[in-house]
Each structure stands twice: as C-alpha cells, then as structure tokens.
Amino acid sequence: MRRALRVAHRTPRALRRALPSASTLLLPALAPLSSSARELHTSPWLAVAKRQNSEANEAMLMQQMLDAMGMEDDDSGVAEDVAVASELPVSGVVLDVKNELASVSGLRHATIGSVVHVYSSEDEDAADAATPLCRGIVLFLEKKAAHVALLADRDEADAVRRVRSGMHVQLVDQELRIPISVARLKGRAVDPLGKPVPLVYQQPPPDDAEPTASDLVSIAWGSKTVPGLLARGPLREPFSTGVLAVDCLKPLAFGHRVAVLGPRNSGKTRLALDAIAHQVAQARATQQEPPHFVYVCVGKSPARVQQLLQSLEACGALAHTTIVSADERDSLILQYLAPFAGCAVAEYMMRHGPTPRSVVVYDDLAAHTTVVEALVHTLRLPKASQLSLSAHAVLLERSAQLRGDASLTTFALADAPDASSGVGSELKDRLLALADDAVELESKLARQRVYPPIDVLLPGASIRGPPFQSAALWAAMNRLRHRINEASQRKESIDAAAQLGLELEPEDGEVLEFQELVRQFFAQPVDGNATNLSATETELGVYLLSTLRMAQLPPSTTAQELVQTTVDALRAANPELLRLLETHSRAVPWSRDTELAIDAVVESDALPTLRDRHRQRRAGDASSRLSPTQAMLLRRLRR
C-alpha cells in the first residue's frame, strides 16, 4: 500500500489523469485507520492535499514571474495551462472592485503589464462602439481571473469610482505607453502617465509654446528592459558630486548604481540635489552639455515637490531636469508606476536628448515598497510576489555604461536605520546587495548640523577608485584609510580607559586631534556657500593627512588652514612643483621624488608659517592660553 502511494505521488500529472487515481482505490482501506486517528492528529491525506495545493500555488507564482520577466518555462506539464487559457474569452467582465483595483474574468491573451479598457456598458457589442470609461493595467494573473489596477487622469478621477461589477473589459495593448517628447520633458514636471503636473514655475512658458507629445515610450518592469551584456561597456568617465566625503571615500562613475541610505530627515534629498547642481555647474564651467536628470518623487506632499522644483530653479539645474511626481494624493497605481516611468523617461532622454548621459534619482524606494505592500495586501497575493512586483532589482540593473557614449546612472534613495544603531532592514540589505556602492547617512550627525552627515571615521576596506580619475588621490586615500582604521582601534581603547577613569596619554591626544582634523577636512558648511576645493588641493590635503604627525602641527590648526597654507607655500617657494602637480597625468601616481619635494616645502615654509600665525594669535588673545588641565578637558569635549 505504501509503495502504491509513493508511485502515485511520483507519477507525472498527465499520467495521473490518464490512470485511475490511487486515492480512489486506497481510500476504503485507509478509512478505518483515518477514523481511528482522527481525534489525535490530522489525516495524512489532508497533509498531502495541502502540500499539493502549496506546490500548485508556488508553480503558478513562478510562471507569472517568468512571464513578467519575458522568460519561457520549458515545463512539459504546460498543456493544462494552455487548455485553461483556450477556454477563456478574449474580453472580460469586472467581477469585483476594491480600492481602485478590479478583478476581471476572461482576458485570454493578457500578460502582466497589459493595458485594458473598461466600458460602462455590459453589452459587448455596445461597448465596442462606446467610449471607454477608464483604462487599467494588469498587475497579477490567476487561472481564470486577472487583477487590474484602474488608471485615470487627474481631471478624470471620478471615472474610476464609477466602475462597477458586470462592466465590460477589453484588452487593447500588451504594455502601457505614455506620450512624451524632449520639449515636453526639459524643465517640466509630469506624472507617471506623461501629463503635466500643476506646479508654480518661476518663469512659466507662454500658452502657444506648450510642448506637444511626439513619441510613445513603454513602461515595463520585466527583465527584458535590462541591457544585455554585449550592449554594456566599461566605465570610463568619473561622476563628481561636489561632496568631498563621497568623491574621496565613495568614488563614482557614469553608469554606477548608488544607494543613498539613512533615516528620515538625514539629508538624502539635499545630497542628491547637491550632486545635480555640481554636475550642471561643472559642465557650464567647461562649456559642455550637462547630463539630463530625472527626479522621481514617490509619495511626497505637493508642497515638498514644489520646494524641490524651487531648489532646482535656484541652482539653475531645472532646465536640465525632469520631475516625475506621484504625490500622496495620487492613487496607489500611479505611485507604483512612478519609478518605472522615470526610468523610461531617462532612457528616452539618453537616446533622443541633447546629451547621451542620463541620471535618474528615485526618492524614495522605501515609500515605493510601502505602496507595493499595500497592493499585495489589497489583492490578497502571496507575500513572495512582493519582490517580483516591486522589481527594484530590474530598476537598478537598467543602469549601465553602454558601448559608445550613452550611460544611465542611478541614485536610489531609501529610508533606512543608522549603520551604528545595529537595527536590520530587509530593504536596506536588498539595496546593498543590488547597488554598486552605498552612501550611509547618520541621523546623529545630521542633528549636529554636520554636512554631509557621513561618519568618515568609521573603519573600512581600501578604496579602489576609478583608474581614469586620479591615481595620486587613490594612493593617498589608501594610506589615509589605513591611518583612520588604526585611529578607530585606538579610539576604542581611549573610550574604555575614560570609562575606568584613567588619564589620557599624550599619544591618545594625538589620535583625537587627528580624527578631528579628518572630520574638518571632509565637512562642508551647512549653508553650502563655501567654494569647493580644486582637484590639486584635494589631492594635497589627503596626502598631508596621511603623512603628517599631529605633533608637528601647532594647536587649533584647522584642515582648511593647513591645505591653504601649503598651497601658498608651494606657490611662493616652488611654483614649478605646483605646476607639476596641476598638470600631472591623472593615470599615474606621484613619484617618490615629488613626495619628497612636497615634504621639504611643508617642513621649511608651511609649518613655520602656521607656528608664527599661532604665536601671533596667542599674543593677541590671552584667553587662548590653556593650561594642561584645560587642554585635556578640551580634548575630551572634542571626543
């Protein structure tokens, strides 16, 4: 009997349908056993049925995921699905409507992402000649029903509320397409359907110059939208953000996928806006066309979107930016489609815009994940469908440096807990695995008004910057990273000694002063009015931090003062050396002779100038004279 059950379970589905069911033959024999054990445990036949039902649900979910990603399943048991599909009508009927999500029967040829029209008439012949009430997009498929999200423009929101059970549904397209054009996108804000968003512009265009749509762009989230391996090329152009901590510790290039993670109100949006403003200013300084930026807002308030537009106008970057907005007043489906519409717009501008380089910013994917969870809960889908429905992996994989000059760079912003808090986050772990690099912001530093709120004193691995950017900078940054790691280990010992009430050693004070100098070098004013360091000044500052001993510097010397004094000393004492540093090849690090020449100028000119300046400050301000006890207290306060 056990052998018969095992054979029946292992027999393919088609063969089990052809042969007599083993359960019908063995149920009479097992009935006494099942009835006697009914009060003690569940019948084994119920467990087998539950397991088969679970396997069927998993197989159905896997098939839908493969269909959505444009892949084919080579399972030999697909004949049953074809037979079921042949029984479905081409058109459909609304079965139920809930929260602008409808369950529709029929729709034989529908796939995930297909577009349907909903007609108010229940008669199929009358519906063909009538005007559709609204559109819909297929989100999920079952054997004999499709889950459709209803779409409507802002001025036709009432049409979705009029959808009722029994209305006729007709399949019109296999994917959603939105009308856009270059003139309609540059410096404008649109919704995920390509319609203009009512915002207040500083200089609104005249009525007769309103751009019209000329092309149709498809919105899809399957793997068929990801560029293939043969279409990709190597990274070859650096992407500068203007934020020194990011450019030195997290070097980027066009075509990168970057995750910007941090708690709410930690400065993620400002970091993205500063990168956009710096790229536009850098391109204008070199008389080149800046890349086109697409800023995607998901679930933001209208006032927040208006503030974002004003910030882009103030820095002169709005003319090179397109805002794709689905604010908190919009439906779930519009907020869901916003990242995919923004990525499609960025790819369109990459191919048809004035520059082949596009940058897309998703603000933020945590809000998009919340929208996906709401859709899954409303549709009563399995939790495993959340990953396939969010499609964050596909969004990030569409970023690439293509063969030629075209590139798509991605900044994925997401709310996540602090790295120092020790709190885990599933979304954070997934983005860290998908992105090429990640910038983590700290809420503690943001509350202290430190910008950027990046803990530059955390230990880390060696920095491998792009070889086409600056070999001298990466050689110095590797030495500085090694010194930061050593200081971090010493800092733990200092904290343990302070908790025990032990006095600080002179070497411990040098460690604290070094960490303060590093923090000052990478920090920028909160108002953002300070001028950025040049490439030569950045390389020179990193080199000085990696080589100088704190005992050589006079007290209260700032990092900016150290760099500026060294540059002035090089300009006065050895202008040929300064010219050599400015014209040095970016692909070759500094030679040993060059480093020795820099050390000689620092020892003979820069350090004596700093000491004289400090001596003059002490003579002019008697309050600057600190006793050893006061100096120790000052170091503890800095810590």
C-alpha positions in Angstrom: 0.0 0.0 0.0 2.8 2.4 0.8 4.5 1.5 -2.4 1.3 2.3 -4.4 1.1 5.7 -2.6 4.7 6.5 -3.4 4.3 5.6 -7.1 1.1 7.7 -7.3 2.8 10.7 -5.8 5.8 10.4 -8.2 3.8 9.9 -11.3 3.6 12.9 -13.6 0.4 14.9 -13.7 -0.6 13.9 -17.2 -0.1 10.2 -16.4 -2.1 10.5 -13.1 -5.0 12.0 -15.1 -4.9 9.1 -17.5 -4.6 6.3 -14.9 -7.2 5.6 -12.2 -6.4 7.7 -9.1 -4.6 5.8 -6.4 -6.6 7.6 -3.8 -9.9 6.2 -5.0 -8.5 2.7 -4.7 -6.9 3.0 -1.3 -9.3 5.3 0.5 -11.6 2.5 1.5 -8.7 0.6 3.0 -7.4 3.6 4.9 -10.8 4.8 6.1 -10.7 2.8 9.4 -7.2 4.0 10.1 -8.1 7.6 9.4 -11.3 7.5 11.5 -9.5 5.9 14.5 -6.7 8.5 14.5 -9.0 11.5 13.7 -9.1 12.7 17.3 -5.3 12.5 17.7 -3.8 14.1 14.5 -4.7 15.3 11.0 -5.3 12.7 8.3 -2.2 12.1 6.1 -4.4 12.6 3.1 -5.2 16.2 4.2 -1.5 16.9 4.6 -0.8 15.5 1.1 -3.6 17.7 -0.3 -2.3 20.8 1.5 1.2 20.1 0.2 0.0 19.7 -3.4 -2.1 22.9 -3.1 1.0 24.8 -1.9 3.1 23.4 -4.7 0.5 24.4 -7.2 0.4 28.0 -5.9 4.2 28.2 -6.0 4.3 26.9 -9.6 1.6 29.4 -10.6 3.5 32.2 -9.0 6.8 31.2 -10.6 5.1 31.0 -14.0 3.7 34.5 -13.6 7.1 35.8 -12.5 8.7 34.2 -15.6 6.1 35.7 -17.9 6.6 39.2 -16.4 10.3 39.0 -16.9 10.0 37.8 -20.6 11.3 34.3 -19.9 9.9 31.0 -21.0 9.2 27.9 -19.0 10.1 24.6 -20.5 7.9 22.5 -18.2 6.3 19.6 -20.0 3.1 20.0 -17.9 2.2 23.3 -19.5 -0.6 21.7 -21.6 -3.1 22.1 -18.8 -2.5 25.9 -18.7 -2.9 26.1 -22.4 -6.2 24.2 -22.2 -7.4 26.5 -19.5 -6.4 29.6 -21.4 -8.2 28.4 -24.6 -11.4 28.3 -22.6 -11.1 32.0 -21.5 -12.7 34.7 -23.7 -10.6 37.4 -25.2 -12.6 40.1 -23.5 -13.6 40.1 -19.8 -16.1 41.2 -17.2 -15.5 43.0 -14.0 -16.1 40.7 -11.0 -15.2 42.9 -8.1 -13.8 46.4 -7.4 -11.9 47.4 -4.3 -9.7 50.5 -3.7 -9.4 51.1 -7.5 -8.3 47.5 -8.1 -10.6 45.3 -10.1 -10.8 41.5 -10.5 -11.7 40.7 -14.1 -12.7 37.4 -15.6 -11.5 36.3 -19.1 -8.8 38.3 -20.9 -7.3 35.2 -22.6 -4.2 36.9 -24.1 -3.4 39.2 -21.2 0.0 39.3 -19.6 1.4 41.3 -16.6 1.6 44.9 -17.7 -1.2 44.6 -20.4 -3.5 47.6 -20.9 -7.3 47.2 -20.9 -10.2 49.5 -21.4 -13.3 49.4 -19.1 -16.6 50.3 -20.7 -19.7 51.3 -18.8 -22.0 49.1 -20.9 -22.4 45.5 -20.1 -23.2 44.6 -23.7 -20.1 43.6 -25.6 -21.4 44.9 -29.0 -22.5 48.2 -27.5 -19.1 48.5 -25.6 -17.1 48.2 -28.8 -18.8 51.4 -30.2 -18.7 53.3 -26.9 -16.0 55.5 -25.4 -14.1 53.7 -22.6 -14.8 54.8 -19.1 -11.2 54.4 -18.0 -8.0 52.4 -18.5 -6.4 49.7 -16.5 -3.2 47.8 -16.2 -2.8 44.1 -15.4 -0.8 43.5 -12.2 -1.4 39.9 -11.4 -2.8 36.8 -13.2 -4.7 33.8 -11.9 -6.0 30.8 -13.8 -9.4 32.4 -14.6 -9.1 35.9 -13.4 -6.8 38.9 -13.7 -6.2 41.6 -11.2 -6.3 45.0 -12.9 -5.4 48.4 -11.4 -7.6 51.2 -12.8 -5.9 54.3 -14.3 -7.3 57.7 -14.8 -6.0 61.2 -15.3 -6.2 63.8 -12.5 -9.2 65.5 -14.1 -11.0 62.2 -14.6 -10.6 60.6 -11.2 -14.4 60.2 -10.8 -14.4 57.7 -13.8 -12.5 55.1 -11.7 -15.1 55.4 -8.9 -17.9 54.7 -11.3 -16.5 51.2 -12.2 -18.9 48.5 -11.1 -19.3 44.8 -11.3 -20.5 43.5 -14.6 -18.9 46.1 -16.8 -17.2 45.0 -20.0 -13.4 44.9 -20.2 -11.4 44.7 -23.4 -7.7 44.1 -24.0 -6.1 46.9 -26.1 -2.3 46.6 -25.7 0.3 44.4 -24.3 2.1 47.2 -22.4 1.5 50.7 -21.2 2.8 53.5 -23.4 2.9 57.2 -22.5 3.3 60.1 -24.9 6.4 62.2 -24.3 8.8 64.4 -26.2 12.1 66.2 -25.5 10.4 69.6 -25.4 7.8 68.3 -23.0 10.3 66.9 -20.6 13.0 69.5 -20.3 12.5 71.6 -17.2 9.0 70.3 -16.6 7.2 68.1 -14.0 5.0 65.3 -15.3 3.0 62.4 -13.7 3.7 58.7 -14.5 1.2 58.9 -17.4 3.1 61.8 -19.0 0.6 64.5 -18.2 1.9 67.9 -16.8 1.8 68.4 -13.0 0.2 71.7 -11.9 3.2 73.4 -10.2 4.2 77.0 -9.9 7.2 77.9 -12.1 9.3 81.0 -11.7 9.1 81.6 -15.5 6.1 79.7 -16.9 6.2 79.2 -20.7 3.6 81.0 -22.9 0.4 79.2 -23.8 1.3 79.0 -27.5 4.7 77.3 -26.7 3.2 74.4 -24.8 5.2 71.4 -25.9 3.3 68.5 -27.5 3.9 64.8 -27.3 5.5 63.2 -30.3 6.7 59.8 -29.2 5.3 56.8 -27.2 7.5 55.3 -24.5 6.6 51.9 -23.0 6.5 51.5 -19.2 7.6 47.9 -18.3 9.3 46.3 -15.3 10.4 43.0 -16.7 14.0 41.8 -17.2 13.6 42.3 -21.0 14.2 46.0 -20.3 17.7 45.3 -18.9 20.6 46.0 -21.3 22.4 42.8 -22.3 26.0 42.0 -21.6 27.1 42.7 -25.2 25.5 46.2 -25.1 27.4 47.2 -22.0 30.8 48.9 -21.9 33.5 49.6 -19.3 33.2 52.6 -17.0 35.4 55.4 -18.3 34.2 58.8 -17.0 34.1 59.9 -13.3 31.0 61.3 -11.8 31.8 64.1 -9.4 29.1 65.0 -6.8 30.9 68.0 -5.2 30.6 66.4 -1.8 34.2 65.7 -0.7 33.4 62.8 1.5 31.6 61.0 -1.3 34.1 61.8 -4.0 37.0 60.6 -1.9 35.5 57.7 0.1 32.9 56.5 -2.4 34.2 57.4 -5.9 31.6 57.2 -8.6 31.4 57.0 -12.4 28.7 57.4 -15.0 26.8 54.1 -15.2 27.0 53.4 -11.5 24.2 52.3 -9.2 24.4 54.2 -5.9 22.2 53.6 -2.9 21.8 56.6 -0.5 20.5 55.2 2.8 19.7 57.0 6.0 16.9 57.8 8.5 14.2 60.3 7.7 15.4 63.9 7.7 19.1 62.9 7.4 19.8 64.8 4.2 19.3 62.3 1.4 17.4 64.7 -0.8 19.9 67.5 -0.3 22.8 65.2 -1.2 21.1 64.3 -4.5 20.3 68.0 -5.2 23.9 69.0 -4.5 25.2 66.3 -6.9 22.8 67.7 -9.6 23.8 71.3 -9.0 27.5 70.4 -9.1 27.2 68.5 -12.3 25.4 71.4 -14.0 28.0 73.9 -12.7 30.9 71.8 -13.7 29.5 71.3 -17.3 28.9 75.0 -17.7 32.5 75.8 -16.5 33.9 73.6 -19.2 31.3 74.7 -21.8 29.8 71.3 -22.2 26.3 70.0 -22.1 25.4 68.6 -18.6 23.7 65.3 -18.3 19.9 65.1 -18.2 18.5 64.4 -14.7 15.2 62.7 -13.9 14.0 63.1 -10.3 11.3 60.7 -9.3 9.1 61.7 -6.3 7.0 58.9 -4.7 4.5 59.6 -2.0 5.8 63.2 -1.3 3.5 66.0 -0.4 2.7 68.6 -3.1 4.5 71.3 -1.0 7.6 69.1 -0.9 7.5 68.7 -4.7 7.1 72.4 -5.1 10.1 73.0 -2.8 12.1 70.6 -4.8 11.3 72.4 -8.0 12.3 75.8 -6.5 15.6 74.4 -5.3 16.4 73.2 -8.9 15.4 76.6 -10.2 17.6 78.4 -7.7 20.7 76.4 -8.7 20.0 76.7 -12.4 19.5 73.0 -13.0 15.8 72.9 -13.7 16.4 73.3 -17.5 18.3 70.0 -17.4 15.9 68.1 -15.1 12.6 66.3 -15.5 10.5 65.7 -12.4 8.2 62.6 -12.4 5.9 63.1 -9.5 3.2 60.8 -7.9 2.4 62.6 -4.7 0.5 61.3 -1.7 -2.9 62.4 -3.2 -2.5 60.1 -6.2 -3.7 56.5 -6.4 -1.6 53.5 -5.4 -1.1 52.5 -9.0 0.3 55.9 -10.0 2.7 55.8 -7.1 3.7 52.3 -8.1 4.3 53.2 -11.7 6.4 56.4 -10.9 9.9 54.7 -10.7 9.3 52.8 -13.9 8.0 55.8 -15.8 11.0 57.8 -14.5 13.4 55.2 -15.7 11.7 55.1 -19.1 11.9 58.9 -19.4 15.7 58.7 -18.5 16.3 56.1 -21.2 14.3 58.2 -23.7 16.4 61.3 -23.0 19.6 59.2 -23.2 18.7 58.2 -26.8 17.0 61.4 -28.0 18.1 64.2 -25.7 20.9 66.7 -26.3 23.3 64.6 -24.3 23.7 60.8 -24.2 24.2 60.7 -20.4 21.2 60.5 -18.1 20.9 60.3 -14.3 17.8 59.1 -12.5 17.1 59.7 -8.8 14.5 57.6 -7.0 13.1 59.5 -3.9 12.5 57.2 -2.4 12.3 53.4 -2.7 11.1 52.9 0.9 7.9 54.7 0.0 7.6 52.6 -3.1 8.0 49.4 -1.1 5.1 50.6 1.2 3.0 51.1 -1.9 3.8 47.6 -3.1 2.9 46.1 0.3 -0.5 47.9 0.1 -1.1 46.5 -3.4 -0.2 42.9 -2.3 -2.5 43.2 0.8 -5.4 44.6 -1.2 -5.1 41.9 -3.9 -4.5 39.2 -1.3 -1.5 38.0 -3.1 1.2 35.7 -1.6 4.0 37.5 0.2 6.5 36.0 -2.2 5.0 38.1 -5.0 6.2 41.4 -3.3 9.7 41.1 -4.6 8.6 40.4 -8.2 6.1 43.2 -8.0 8.5 45.8 -6.7 11.1 45.0 -9.4 13.8 47.0 -7.6 16.5 44.7 -9.0 15.3 45.4 -12.6 15.3 49.2 -11.9 18.9 49.1 -10.7 20.1 46.7 -13.4 18.9 49.1 -16.1 21.7 51.4 -15.2 24.8 50.9 -17.3 27.6 52.4 -19.3 26.7 51.3 -22.8 29.0 50.9 -25.8 29.5 54.4 -27.1 28.8 57.5 -25.0 25.4 56.6 -23.7 25.1 55.9 -19.9 22.4 55.7 -17.3 23.4 56.4 -13.7 21.0 55.7 -10.7 20.7 57.2 -7.3 18.4 55.1 -5.2 17.3 56.9 -2.0 15.7 55.0 0.8 14.8 55.4 4.4 16.9 53.0 6.5 18.1 52.9 10.1 21.6 54.2 11.0 24.5 51.9 10.5 25.6 52.4 14.1 22.2 51.5 15.5 22.5 47.8 14.8 18.9 47.6 13.6 18.4 45.5 10.5 16.2 46.3 7.5 15.2 44.0 4.7 15.1 46.8 2.1 18.5 48.1 3.2 20.1 44.7 2.9 18.5 44.2 -0.5 19.7 47.6 -1.8 23.2 47.0 -0.5 23.3 43.7 -2.5 21.9 45.3 -5.7 23.9 48.6 -5.8 27.5 49.1 -6.8 28.1 51.3 -3.8 26.2 52.8 -0.9 26.4 56.1 1.0 25.0 55.7 4.5 24.0 58.9 6.4 23.8 59.2 10.2 20.9 61.0 11.9 23.2 61.9 14.9 25.5 63.9 12.7 22.5 65.5 10.9 21.1 66.7 14.2 24.5 68.2 15.0 24.3 70.1 11.7 27.3 68.3 10.2 27.1 68.1 6.4 27.4 65.7 4.9 26.2 63.5 7.7 28.7 60.7 6.8 30.8 59.2 9.5 34.2 59.5 7.8 36.0 58.0 10.9 34.4 54.5 10.5 37.0 51.8 9.6 36.7 50.3 6.2 38.4 48.5 3.4 40.9 50.0 1.0 39.4 52.5 -1.6 39.5 51.4 -5.2 38.7 54.5 -7.2 38.4 54.5 -11.0 41.9 54.4 -12.5 40.8 57.1 -15.0 40.0 59.6 -12.3 43.2 60.2 -10.1 45.8 57.6 -9.3 47.6 60.0 -7.0 44.4 60.6 -5.0 43.7 56.9 -4.5 47.3 56.1 -3.4 47.0 58.8 -0.8 43.4 57.8 0.2 44.6 54.2 0.8 47.2 55.4 3.2 44.7 57.7 4.9 42.2 54.9 5.2 44.9 52.7 6.9 45.6 55.6 9.3 41.8 56.1 10.0 41.5 52.3 10.8 44.3 52.5 13.3 42.9 55.6 14.9 39.5 53.9 15.2 41.1 51.0 17.1 42.9 53.4 19.4 39.7 55.3 20.0 38.1 52.2 21.4 40.9 51.8 23.9 40.6 55.5 24.8 36.9 55.2 25.5 37.5 52.1 27.6 40.1 54.0 29.6 37.9 57.0 30.0 35.1 54.8 31.5 37.6 53.5 34.0 38.6 57.0 35.0 42.2 56.7 33.7 44.1 59.7 32.5 44.8 60.3 28.8 48.3 59.7 27.4 49.9 62.2 25.0 49.6 59.7 22.2 45.9 59.4 22.9 45.5 63.2 22.5 47.2 63.0 19.1 44.7 60.3 18.0 41.8 62.6 19.0 43.4 65.6 17.2 43.9 63.5 14.0 40.3 62.4 14.0 39.1 66.0 14.5 41.3 67.1 11.6 39.9 64.4 9.3 36.4 65.4 10.2 37.1 69.0 9.5 38.6 68.2 6.1 35.6 66.3 4.8 33.0 68.6 6.4 31.3 71.3 4.4 29.3 74.4 5.7 25.6 73.8 6.1 24.7 76.8 4.0 26.7 75.4 1.1 28.3 78.8 0.2 31.9 77.6 0.6 33.9 77.1 -2.6 34.9 73.6 -3.4 38.5 72.5 -3.3 40.2 72.0 -6.6 41.5 68.6 -7.7 45.1 69.6 -6.8 44.0 70.9 -3.4 42.1 67.8 -2.6 45.0 65.5 -3.5 47.4 67.6 -1.5 45.0 67.7 1.5 44.6 63.9 1.5 48.4 63.5 1.2 49.1 65.8 4.2 46.5 64.0 6.4 48.1 60.6 5.5 51.7 61.7 6.2 51.9 64.5 8.8 52.2 63.8 12.5 50.0 65.7 14.8 53.0 66.8 17.0 54.3 68.8 14.0 51.2 71.0 13.9 50.5 73.8 16.3 47.3 73.6 18.4 44.0 74.7 16.9 45.1 74.3 13.3 42.2 73.6 11.0 42.3 71.3 8.0 41.4 74.2 5.6 44.1 76.3 7.0 46.7 73.5 6.6 45.8 73.0 2.9 45.7 76.7 2.0 49.0 77.5 3.8 50.7 74.6 2.0 49.4 75.7 -1.4 50.6 79.3 -0.7 54.0 78.0 0.3 54.3 75.9 -2.9 53.3 78.9 -5.0 55.9 81.1 -3.3 58.8 78.7 -2.8 58.5 76.2 -5.6 56.0 77.3 -8.3 57.4 74.6 -10.7 56.4 71.9 -8.3 52.9 73.3 -8.0 52.6 73.5 -11.8 53.8 69.9 -12.0 51.0 68.8 -9.5 48.4 70.7 -11.6 49.5 69.2 -14.9 50.4 65.7 -13.7 48.8 62.8 -15.5 45.7 61.5 -13.8 46.5 57.9 -14.5 50.0 57.9 -12.8 50.5 58.4 -9.1 53.1 60.9 -7.7 56.7 59.7 -7.8 58.8 59.4 -4.7 60.8 62.5 -5.7 57.6 64.5 -6.0 56.5 63.5 -2.5 59.9 64.3 -1.0 59.8 67.8 -2.6 56.4 68.4 -1.1 57.6 67.3 2.3 60.6 69.7 2.0 58.3 72.7 1.3 56.0 71.8 4.1 58.9 71.5 6.6 60.7 74.6 5.5 57.8 77.0 4.8 54.2 75.8 5.6 54.8 74.6 9.2 56.8 77.6 10.3 54.1 79.9 8.9 51.5 78.0 10.9 53.6 78.3 14.0 54.1 82.0 13.6 50.4 82.5 13.0 49.5 80.6 16.1 52.1 82.5 18.1 50.5 85.8 17.0 47.1 84.6 17.9 48.3 83.7 21.4 49.9 87.1 21.8 46.7 88.9 20.7 44.3 86.8 22.7 45.4 85.9 26.2 42.3 83.7 26.7 43.7 81.3 24.1 46.4 80.2 26.6 45.3 76.9 28.1 46.7 75.1 31.0 47.4 71.3 30.6 44.2 70.5 32.5 42.2 72.8 30.2 43.8 71.3 27.2 42.9 67.8 28.4 39.3 68.9 29.0 39.1 70.4 25.6 40.3 67.1 24.0 37.6 65.3 25.9 34.9 67.7 24.7 36.1 67.2 21.1 35.8 63.5 21.6 
